[in-house]
Amino acid sequence: MARISNTKAFQKENKRYYAPITYFMITEQDDDIYFRVTRGTRLDTIAQRVYNDSSLWWIIASVNNLDLTDYCLSDDKVIRVPNPNRIDKILTDISDGQEI
């Protein structure tokens, strides 16, 4: 996966360890999209619908301060999704290590 390809790894006692992945704060914009979700709504289906790429679910999780294990959402939660027009810049800035 591209977002972890640059993750620092080290080896100790014949075991491989990875440094934690940190995500940048993605600022709120006027053109962000808001969804009121129902139980069982999955982040990957929202990413597929908005970005045409289900693998970008982690951006939605990061923007909404969700634990990356919160793959399915609960009733009546409102989530923010960055506008699809910004996604290329967000991905570039993250890979370059810049604040967004």
C-alpha positions, 0 to 999 in steps of 0.5 A, a space after each residue: 500500500 502506498 501510504 505505508 511504503 515509506 514507513 520506517 522499519 527496523 530489525 531487532 533480535 530477528 524480528 521486524 518492527 515498524 514505526 507507527 504511521 502518523 497522519 496529518 491534520 486535513 483542514 476543513 474547507 467550505 466545499 467538504 461533504 457531510 454525510 449522516 450515516 446509519 449503522 453498518 455504513 462502511 468507510 470504504 463504500 463512502 470512499 468508493 462513492 465519493 472518490 471512486 476508490 475504496 482504498 482511500 477510506 483511511 482519509 475519511 477515518 483520519 479527517 473524522 478522528 476515527 480509530 482506524 478500526 472503526 471501519 463500520 459506523 454507528 447510527 446518526 453519526 455525521 462525518 466530513 469527507 474532503 471534496 474529491 477535487 482536493 484528494 490529489 493534493 491531499 495525497 501529494 502533500 501527505 506523501 511529501 510530508 507537508 502539513 495540509 
